[in-house]
Amino acid sequence: MRAREEVLAEKPPAATPPPEERGKARTPVRFTSNIVGPILFVRDLFCFAISIPMAAAAYDLLFDALLVPSVHLFAVTTMAACYILIRSSKHAYRRSLVNFLDDDGDSLFDAVISSLVASALVFQFGMVDTYSRGASVLYLLALVLSLSLTRPLLRLLLARLARKGLIGQRIAFYGSDPASLDSTLRLLNSLQLPHLRLVGVADDRPGPDMSTDLPFLGGFDELSTMARRGEIDQVLISVPHLPVQRIHDIVEQLSAVSVDVSVIPRQAIELAPDYRVNLLGMVPVLTLWQRPFRDMNQIVKRSEDLILGGRALLLVLPVLAIVALLVRLTSAGPVLFVQPRVGFNNEVIHVLKFRTMYADRTDLHAEQTTTKNDPRITPVGRVLRKLSIDELPQLLNVVRGDMSLVGPRPHATHMKVGDRFYQDAVRGYAARHRVKPGITGLAQVKGLRGEIRTVERAKRRVELDKEYIDRWSIWLDLWILLATVRAVFFDSDAY
């Protein structure tokens, strides 16, 4: 073992190209996946441009009026500039094939915000009298349509370019350490990235330990020759715990040719895929846990709750009054059932519901699971629970900020699955408390509404709650709200 370490610490010989290889270097036309960012930028500019004649044609068909070109050109230019600034602030134009769809839907929301900003500036500069609101709405619709239609086309284009090799990353590993190579290969294969090509493994140590199906390429001389011929784009150092000086030596040996040299940190393999790579200044950090609603997201989420939740509350006021009267007249006890439940940041909140059980049989801490034909439930309460009408008072929780319209359902403080508390039965259960609980959620529209009878179903519910947190967008919220209507009438698991 010591002899192997001594060989590893030796400085590798200089990679000097043989005379017959000198002057034969060629540079094929090929891009890395970072070209996706500029392509997205060009796509956005194209959508803004093509939306102008689309909106103008629609306006001519619908309205018999003339437009003032200068005013609307100012609005479009302002809207485009605002949109690009917003997208740039979100690093949308730094995306690669790995993550270019991560913000699916955000671009449409950013277009709406940019349109509102442009309209506000038109008003601020006193041009509102010659500004057509109809034309601005048509332009926004044309832009949203073009952004939506070009997304799948862009996906197909990038996949085609990757298949043709015009977008690609050909990777050679340096270091034949079996354990680290195996872990790295499993991680890269799980990502299913179409542009990655794993060329082989290189090592200058005598008798390298090859335990993979990748071909052995040789040492530094062979790597340099392949880079000079344009056959590799990146060298990944896959030997763990290399001394810093040894890494500098490897970089120095490969610095004579045009190739990327990168190191995969040991933690990046061991913790994958449960992290995101961020920059703390110039220092890359692996973020293992991150607040889901921050900056503009928390403002958007709260605005959604206030606007939609407030309007829904006003709309159902007559229903609330009728149900309150039915509950009061059909069984003795209070109209509302106020239950302590676990909310945001694992704090206890008081959730409002219409009382559906007999007053002397209510279970404040949910120590007993509700079952089908539960004798504690009143006849009126059975109907209310089936149609989720008993949950409507929670709109008050939404307006006052304890809950959201959409989010993981809040659980009672002593809720169990089987004979175990939720937090003991399901690993990672507390992660669902990173956001405010909701009246409805992804788990509820995916068939996990009502009683959870097994640990497997409890785990699946928590998985869907965490998936919602990771995937959140305003469009996902709207989809869940619409899907909730179907779940209320066709789901037989609620009682």
Number of C-alpha atoms within 10 A of each C-alpha: 5 7 8 11 10 9 13 18 14 11 13 17 13 14 19 15 16 9 8 7 12 11 9 9 14 11 11 10 9 17 16 18 20 17 17 23 18 15 16 19 17 13 17 21 14 15 21 23 14 15 23 19 13 16 21 15 12 14 21 13 9 10 10 7 8 10 14 10 11 11 16 22 12 15 23 23 13 19 24 21 14 19 25 21 14 17 19 13 10 12 11 23 20 17 19 18 21 15 11 18 14 11 14 13 15 16 19 20 15 18 23 18 16 24 23 15 17 24 21 13 17 20 13 10 8 10 15 15 9 15 20 17 11 13 20 20 15 20 25 24 18 22 25 20 14 19 21 16 12 15 15 11 11 15 13 12 12 21 17 14 16 22 13 12 19 17 23 23 23 18 21 28 26 26 23 24 16 16 12 18 22 14 15 21 14 12 16 13 10 10 11 10 15 18 22 19 15 17 20 19 27 25 22 17 17 10 9 16 12 17 12 14 8 14 13 17 18 16 19 21 20 16 26 23 20 18 24 23 17 19 20 24 22 19 24 18 23 26 19 15 8 13 10 8 11 15 15 11 17 18 17 13 20 20 14 15 18 16 21 15 19 15 15 14 14 15 9 17 16 13 11 14 12 11 14 13 11 12 10 9 7 7 7 10 14 17 12 12 10 11 9 14 17 11 8 9 14 13 12 15 19 20 12 18 22 19 11 15 21 16 12 14 19 11 11 14 13 11 13 18 10 12 19 17 12 14 23 15 11 13 18 11 15 14 19 17 21 15 19 20 22 22 26 16 13 15 10 17 20 17 25 19 19 24 26 23 22 18 17 9 10 15 16 15 14 17 14 15 14 18 16 12 9 12 12 18 22 18 15 16 25 20 15 20 19 18 18 22 17 23 17 20 20 23 29 16 20 25 19 13 13 19 28 27 27 24 26 29 26 22 19 22 19 17 18 22 21 15 11 13 14 22 14 11 18 19 11 13 18 15 16 25 21 18 21 23 26 21 23 23 26 29 22 24 20 16 14 20 21 18 16 19 14 11 17 12 14 20 18 15 25 22 19 19 23 24 14 20 21 12 12 17 19 16 14 15 20 14 13 23 19 12 17 21 12 12 22 19 11 12 19 12 16 21 21
